[in-house]
Amino acid sequence: MIPTGTEPQRPSGDRRAFLDAVLEGLAGSPKRLPGKYLWDEAGSILFDRICTDPDYYPTRCETALLPRVAQAIAEEVGPEASIVEFGSGASRKIRTLLNALARPARYVAIDISEDYLEASLARLRPDYPAVEMTTVCADYSRPVRLSVNLAGGTTLGFFPGTSIGNFAPQDAAAFLTRARETLGPSLFLIGADTTHDPARLGLAYGGCGGLMEAFHLNLLARMNRELDTAIALDGFRHEARIVPEPYRMEAHLVATRAQIWSLGGREVELKEGESLRTDTSHKYDPRTFADLATGSGWHLERHWIDTFGFALYLLRAQ
Ligand SMILES: C[S@@+](CC[C@H](N)C(=O)[O-])C[C@H]1O[C@@H](n2cnc3c(N)ncnc32)[C@H](O)[C@@H]1O
């Protein structure tokens, strides 16, 4: 029998940590909300719907590019590999790798959204009975410890979905350094976006038939559920902004009227038009990405870019 397992690291489950992160963000200028709390079960389900929306090109591009390069990756990785995915979500893209690699030995799925993580792996396991599968509920913006034995073939880290873009560059470098620690001697496949086309970006991050707005408003709804705020969601509208330096998309919730809410025994005051930044998506060109990797314990081995500017980077631990 193939052992399967779960390693809980209780990343963000406690109310105090959520409250402190929100208070810290609101004390900043401009005000922001902690993006990792977008990802509760409701947020994960909304994001899954975004992934199938025609406006949201990153998923479409990555899903088309992966099968085209999977054989080349399989040759680099070799047989009996362990694949460790950071932010595994619905665990769909991993199927392309599991199908292409020779006799993959194990899959370790790391995600902050615990219920969704378990449900995704429950769907995946029956299709790959020979692959040992482990869920790790953890926050990858902090050190992640794996107690799984990755011995055997090569370890391949996998970080698709342009999630690396959610980090500011210095935090992306810190993430890569931590991932190097977590993975040990390994390869690391990362999906990142280089697109600078304002029309495409505007549709993907501002459109999706209202799903993007619902995804970001869910963070306020989560605060109402878990932090006992009474924020009226109709007092906000979602706005996607292009910021040129460093080039990134920012998601904002803009107050459509002045408002005061009570949070953790304090009063939070927002003026009409004031915004709360909920997320960022940095767009790295290959040279910047290679420099980032080199400064963080990795070497850029190969990369592939599609005609829309979506890139897959294969790094090797230095
Ligand atoms: C953009 S989705 C990508 C999902 C999937 N890998 C894909 O490419 O379709 C980001 C995933 O990372 C997870 N996530 C976001 N922040 C995280 C964090 N700090 N630690 C662990 N997982 C996180 C979310 O729950 C979500 O499943």
The ligand as a Gaussian input file, in Angstrom:
#p B3LYP/6-31G(d) Opt

LIG

0 1
 C       -2.917000      31.695000      -8.146000
 S       -3.401000      30.281000      -7.251000
 C       -2.518000      29.020000      -8.134000
 C       -3.109000      27.664000      -7.983000
 C       -2.453000      26.554000      -8.830000
 N       -1.079000      26.329000      -8.435000
 C       -2.502000      26.940000     -10.281000
 O       -1.470000      27.289000     -10.832000
 O       -3.590000      26.864000     -10.873000
 C       -2.453000      30.479000      -5.796000
 C       -2.542000      29.328000      -4.796000
 O       -1.589000      29.576000      -3.762000
 C       -2.208000      29.474000      -2.485000
 N       -1.551000      30.460000      -1.622000
 C       -1.622000      31.807000      -1.702000
 N       -0.827000      32.377000      -0.773000
 C       -0.254000      31.347000      -0.095000
 C        0.676000      31.293000       0.985000
 N        1.167000      32.401000       1.540000
 N        1.075000      30.060000       1.425000
 C        0.578000      28.925000       0.864000
 N       -0.308000      28.924000      -0.163000
 C       -0.710000      30.123000      -0.630000
 C       -3.676000      29.766000      -2.720000
 O       -4.504000      29.164000      -1.748000
 C       -3.889000      29.219000      -4.127000
 O       -4.281000      27.876000      -4.092000

